[in-house]
Amino acid sequence: MPSPGQNLYHSDLHLLLHQALDKSDTHPLEQYLTEHSALPGPRMNTALVNVFAGLIGELVIQPEMPPIERLEALLDGWAALSLEDAPVNNPREILPAAAVMSYGRVAVVRPDWWDDEVAKLHKAASNRRWRVRELVAAALQRMLVADWERTYQLLVSWLSDDDPLVIRASAAAIAEPPLLVNKTRGENALFIQTKAINWLEKVPLERRREEGVAVLCKALGYTLSVASPKNGLTLNIFSIVRRVELWV
């Protein structure tokens, strides 16, 4: 059940979003999001982000929604904000975060738009802002809830990427305890963690000190702990992660 605060967000954002799309005036919407972002601070207001993404999801299934070009310009513009225009721990960081979460919501409610939204999430997985990367994983988790098999196959395909941050997104998305409700899903999660470890083992010497490799190693410390208890993961894989951490 939505909290009173979330209901207020919904009411306010509904009005501001339509104003942004109908009148091409995005400033009030951006101002509202940044003022309620809880940034700078330890935790961004993800409740606000989720309400916004939910509104986008409601909008794109309406028979008479605003022109898709305006919606794409809004979200894609936020997602493309440079680190200088939306720094880490700055209130404006909520804008690319909101865009990313919205992509996941649109993929769920408009599966016919799946490929476009997935391409945008793939790009965002390499974002230099860690909060944005976390919301890529969260968006993918919503997609797993809606369509496990299709999203799982997507995560497997990402494992062939050359970017460790994309590998990290795949591993982090599926390592969510409430999602691993049966043996098949547990095995799926373990498969992705194992493939991520295999990717790390093959990292050439000249790339070992890349920031993205270190981020992947740190993430696997958690994701392996989620995937392993019910799947008999051997200590050998943990030892590989430890060895990689040492040379990073």
N, C-alpha and C positions, 0 to 999 in steps of 0.2 A: 504494500500500500504506500503510495507516495506520501512523503512528509509534507507538512504545511509549507516548508521552504521550497520543496520541489514543485508544489502546485503553483507557488508564486513565480518561480522561474518559468514554468510552462506558460503562464498567462502573459508575463512580460515578454518573453522571447517570441511567443507567437505573434504578438503585435509588431515587435521590432523586426522580425524576420520578414514579415509581409511588407513592411515599410521599405526594407532594404531591397526587396525584389521588385516591388511594384513601382517604387520611385527612384530606384538606383541610388539610394542614400544609405550607405553602409555605416556611416560614422556612429549613429546612436546605438546600433547593434554591437559594434566593436567596443564602444565605450562601456556598455553594460557588461559585456563579457570580461573585459579587462578589470573593471572595478570590482567584480565579484569573483575574480580568479583565485583569490587567496595567495597571490604571489606579489612580492617575494615571500617565501615561507617554505616550510618543509613539505607541505602537501598542496598540490593544485586542487582546485575545487572540481573534482571529477563528477560529482553529482550534477553540477551545472553542465558539464560537457555531455553527460549522458542524456540529460533532458533536451539539450540542443540537437543531438544526433537523433533522438526519438522524433523530434518535430520534423527534421529533414525526412525521416522515414515516412511519417504521416503525409508529408507534402507530395512526395514523388508517386504516391499511389492514388492521388486525387484525380478524378476525371478532368478537372479544369485547373491543373497546376500552372504556375507561372512558367514562362519560357525556360526550357532547360538550359539555354545558353547563359541566362542570368545566374541560375543556381550554380552552374559549373564555374562561371567566372568568380563567384564569391568564394566557393570552397577551394578551387584550385589556386586562386590568388593567395589565400591564407596558407595553403600547404607549401607554396613556393616562397614564402617569406624567408629572407636570408637571416643568418644568425645575427647580423647587425640590426636588422629591422625587428626581430623578435628574439632577443637574447635569452639565454638560459636563466630561469628564475626571475624573469621579467614578466609583468602582467600580460604583455602581448604574446607570451609563449602559449597562452591558452588558445590563440587563434589557429595555428597549425594543428594543435592537439584536437580541437573541435572538428576541424576538417577531416582529419584521419579517422576519428570515431564515426563520423557521418558516412564515410566511404564504406565502412563495415556494415552500418545499418542499411544503407542503400542496397548493398549486395544481398542482404537477407530478404528484404521486402520486394526487391526487383531483380530476381535471378536472371532475367533477360539482359540486365546490365552488368552481370557478374564480371565479365572479362575486363571491362573498363575500370571497375572499382578495384579489382585485384591488381591491375597494373599500377594504379595509384598507391595502393598499399605497399606493393613491392618497392616502389621508389621511396616511400616514406620510411621503410624499414632501415634505410641507410642514413636517416636524418642524424645530424650531429647533436641534436637535443635529446637527452635520455628520456625525458618525459614523453616526447612524441613517439619514440621507439616503444615505450611501454604501452602506449595506447594503440599502436599497431598490433601488438600481441593481444590486447584486450578486444580489439575489433575482430581479430581472427577467432578468438574464443567465442564471440557471439555467432560467428559464422559456423563454427563447429557445432554449436547447440542447434542451429537451424538445419544444417545439412552436414553431418559428420563425414560421410564418405567423400563428398565433393571437396570439402575443405581439407580433409586429410590428404587427398591426392595432390592438392595444391601445395601443401606444406612439404610433401615428399619432393615435388618438382623444384622447390626452392633450395633443396639440399645440393643441387648441382651448381649453384651460384658461386661466383668467385669472391663475393663479398662476405666476410665473416659476420657482419651485422644482419645480413639476410638469413644466414644459417642460424644466428641467434634468435631471430624472430620466429622461425619455424620451431626451434626447440622450446622456446618460452611459451608459445601459444598453446601447445598441446600439453604442457606440464601444469595442468590445473586440476587439483584433486577432485573437485566436484564433477568434473567432466569424465573422469576415469571410472565409470560405473560398472564396467564389466571386463572380462578377460581380454576380449578383442581390442577394446580401446586401450587397455593397459599395454598390450603387445604393440599396438600402433605407436604409443608414446615411447616405448623402449626402443623401437626400431629407429625412430627419428633421433633419439639421443645417441644411439650407437653410431648412426651415420654421421652425426655432428662430430663425434670423437674421431671417426675415421678421417673426416675432413681436416681436423686439427693435426692429426699425425702426418698428413701430407704437406703441411705448410712449409714452403722452402725457407731456408735459413735467412734470406734477405728480407722476408716478410714477418719474421717472428716477433719483432718489436713494434709492429703496427698497433695502434690503439684499438682497432676493431677486433684484433685477435685477443687482446687482453680482456675486452668486454665479453667476448664469447666465452672465454675460460671462466670468468667470474659467473656468468649466467649458468653455465653447465654445473657449477658447484651446487646450485639450487635445483635445477631441472632434473639432474640425475637422482637427487634425493627424493624427488616426487615420483619418478618413474620406477625406481628400483625396488622398493619394499615388497611389492606384490608380484614382482616379475623375476626374482632370483638373480638380480644383477650381480655380477662377480666383482670382487675388489679390484680385479685387474683393470677394469675401465676407470675406476676412481684413481688408480695409480697412474694411468695415462694422463688424466687431467692434471694430477699433481705434477707430473714431469713436465707437461707443457707450461704450467704456471711458473715453474722454476726457470725455464728458458725464456719466458716472456719477461 
